[in-house]
Amino acid sequence: MPGFSFSEAELRDLGYQIIDEMATYLAGIQNRPVWQAMPDDVRTVVRRQVLPEQGQPFKETLAFLREMLLPYPQGNGHPRFAGWVNSAPAHAGILLKPLEAAMNPNCGIGEHAG
């Protein structure tokens, strides 16, 4: 199935890009507002997204995430967030999530490490 998987080199390249995006996002988090409402024009664009019949380029998906979603978080990752008990994201947890996803465990059945 085209677009379903990447070569090892592509996966590494895209993975490094994601790590760079994550590091940039977290490095600047204290300089952004704790929370800001999603503007109506952005909300309209997001809500009008349709599921594509075929996949789209990964870099387009990453750009959409960066431009349309990352600027409007819930706020619980911000160091000045005090809305409730949710803690800021632990960097080690962020880095380990790709391994969780790669393992893709189904813990509902079987006896395995997941």
N, C-alpha and C positions, 0 to 999 in steps of 0.2 A: 504494500500500500504506500504510494508516494507521500512523503511528508510525515510519515508515521514515526520514523526513527532517523537518527543522524549517524554519520560515520563517527568513528572514535575521535578523529581530528575535529570535526564539526562540533561534537559534544563538548570537547575540551574548550574550544574557542568560545562557544556560547556560554559555557559554564563560567569561564573567566569574566565574560561580559556581565553576567548576572551578579557575580561577586563584586565587580566594580560598581554596578548600580546600587547594590545593597550597601556597600561601604560608603558611597557618596550620600545615599539617603540617610543613613544613620549618623554620619559625620556632621551633617547639617541640620539634624532634627531640632537641636536646641535653639536654632536661629529662626525657626518657623513658628507660626502660632500653634498653640496646643491643639486647637480645633478650628476649622473654618468650614462654613457651609459650602456645599457643592453648588456652583452657579447654575441657574436654570438652563442656560445654553449647553453646559457640559452634561447635566443630567439628561437633557433631551437626546443628545448624541449617544450617551451610554444606553439609555432605554430603547432607542431605536435600532440598536444592533440586532442583526438577525444572524442566526446560526448559518455559517457558510456551508454550501453543499460540498465544497472541497476545502482543504486546509489553506491557511494563508501563511505567508512567510513569517518565520519566528521573529525576525527583527521588526516586522510591522506590529506584531502582538506586543513585543517589549516596548516599542514606542508608544502604543496606545496606553499601556499600563503606566508608563512614566508620565505621560502628558495628561491623561484623563482621570486616573485613579489615585496614584500615589500622592498628589497634592491634597487630597481630602480624606485623611485617615480618621478613624474614630477618636484618636488622640491618646489612647492608652500607652503608646510607645514613647511619648514625650516625657522628658524628665520632670516637667512641672505638672504633669497630669495628676489630679487628685480626685477624680470623679467617683471612683469606687475602688475595689480591691485589686483589679487586674494590674499586674506588674508590667514594667517595660520588658521588651523582648530580650532574652539572654542571648548574647552573641554565640555562645557555644551551641545553643539549641538551634539557632538559625543555620549555622554551618552544618549541623548533623541532619537536618531535614532532607537534603537531597539523597542521602544514603537511605533514609527511611523510604522515600519515594521509589528509589531504585530497587529496593527489596520488595516493595509492594505486597506486604503481608496481609493475609486474610486471617484474622485471629478468631473468626467464628467457628472454624473447623480445624481439625488436625492437631498434631503435636509438633510444633516447629518453633524456631527461635523468635519469630515475630510476636 
